[in-house]
Amino acid sequence: MSSGSEKKPLTQSRPAWDDYFMEICHVVAKRATCLRRKVGALLVRDRRILATGYNGPPKGLAHCDERGGCLRQQRGIPAGERLELCRALHAEQNAIVQAAIHGVALEGPVTCYVTTQPCVTCAKMLINANVTRIVYEGDYPDELSREMLAEAGVELVRYRPPNPE
């Protein structure tokens, strides 16, 4: 006899690993100080978080909001262009830097979870940091990034959030 209030088995209520890590990415992104886009990244091996990163200026430097706004935005520069004018490091770059600062080796198969597809600069850094898989959610206008990741054999996976029940 069913009471109508049966619980789902535990395995059905637990998020899949990609869902779990992407949700954490969104929490990390909340620390970002970029005025245009808040991005979070995780470096993961064997289902363990090795390092996290979010976009913002180098430590000790003023954030764009403290300097009168985003220079790229003020100049009308579209996303994906003139990245050298941005004060911020990208989330993926900060995650790699954090791993280095804390002596975390990025050996073996490493997955990068990131809320936005990596730009070409981040793609090159992730390739050299032994990342073998990238799970990203939002698009970014950088075809060269995609081409280089494919050439390097890095699996690029577009994350789709699970459908709410």
C-alpha positions, -999 to +999 in steps of 0.1 A: +000+000+000+014+034-011+011+064+012+017+089-017+047+104+002+073+079-009+108+092-011+130+088-042+159+065-038+191+084-028+208+077-061+180+096-080+183+127-058+220+131-061+234+153-089+256+138-116+292+148-113+291+174-141+260+190-125+277+190-091+309+207-103+291+232-125+269+243-096+301+249-076+315+269-105+285+292-103+292+298-066+328+305-074+317+330-101+299+350-074+334+362-062+342+377-096+346+414-098+343+418-135+316+443-145+308+426-178+308+389-170+312+368-139+330+336-146+340+307-123+363+278-129+374+246-112+402+222-119+392+187-110+410+153-110+395+121-098+363+139-086+384+162-064+386+199-067+423+209-071+418+247-075+392+273-082+394+306-099+372+336-108+378+366-130+393+397-114+424+419-114+457+406-100+459+406-062+463+440-046+452+459-077+421+480-080+389+465-094+374+482-125+345+496-104+371+514-082+387+529-114+356+544-129+343+513-148+354+489-175+378+503-201+367+478-227+330+486-221+337+524-222+354+520-256+326+498-269+348+468-275+328+436-281+333+404-261+363+384-273+382+413-287+412+434-273+415+413-242+449+430-235+429+461-224+412+441-196+425+444-160+413+410-150+428+376-152+403+351-164+388+324-141+408+296-158+440+316-154+434+322-118+426+285-111+460+276-127+478+303-107+461+291-075+472+255-082+508+267-087+508+289-056+496+261-034+518+234-050+490+214-065+503+194-094+481+193-125+491+158-135+470+131-150+437+137-166+424+171-153+390+185-161+383+222-161+347+232-153+340+268-163+309+288-167+319+302-201+338+287-230+376+295-227+391+322-248+422+313-269+446+325-242+430+304-216+428+274-240+465+276-246+472+277-208+448+248-201+464+227-228+498+233-212+484+227-177+475+191-188+437+197-189+422+169-210+385+178-207+367+211-205+331+214-195+317+248-201+282+264-200+281+297-218+293+305-253+322+327-261+330+341-296+364+324-301+367+298-328+405+297-326+401+284-290+379+256-302+403+247-330+434+246-308+416+225-281+405+201-308+441+199-323+454+192-288+429+164-282+411+183-254+375+172-251+353+202-251+318+195-237+289+220-237+271+217-204+234+217-204+217+220-170+194+192-160+157+198-166+139+207-133+114+181-122 
